[in-house]
Amino acid sequence: MNKELQIDQQRLVEAWQERLPTFIGPGDKAQISADEADPKALRIHIESEGRQMYSFDFICAYVDSREVKVSLVDVESGGRTIDERSDMIQQLADDYTRHIHQCAQALQQLTHA
């Protein structure tokens, strides 16, 4: 039976900041911050390596102590919002979503203690 998330949001942010970079590409950069509106959610900003200068913003909300729901909020290129429906953007977003889920799994010893 899954249980409610019982961890301080700031401690969760720190754990994610430490672990997520090990799941994304070596040239990609990730910034994690607390979601001010939801104590069980994180804001994840990923800057993709490459000339397009893509950046992705996700919300990662804990459904319970084991499961997260990841939502793509915004995609930018060179500081401008772009259409995230292109195949390449969708593929990158899907990859990052998968990496976020993998990181959440890796942190279960912390969140499901």
C-alpha positions, 0 to 999 in steps of 0.5 A: 500500500502506497503512503503519503509523502512524508519528507520536507520539501527543501530536503527533497529539492536538495536530493533531486538537485544531487541525483537528477544530473546523473540521469540526464546527458552530461552536457545538460543542466538541471535546476530543481526548486520547490513548487510554491503552490504545492508542497508535494511538487517540484519545478524542474528546469533542464537546459539541453546541450546543443546549439538550439539552446532548448530549455524545458520546464516540468512540474514533478508532483508526488502522487504518493511516496512512490509515484510521481506525475510529470507534466511539461510546462514550457519549452524555450529556445534561446529564451523564446517559447516555442511550439512543443509539438514538433517530433524532436521536441516531443522526443526530448521531452519524453526522454527527460520525462523518463529520466525524471521518473528514473530519478524518482525511483532512485530516490524512493529510499528517501521518499518511501522511508 
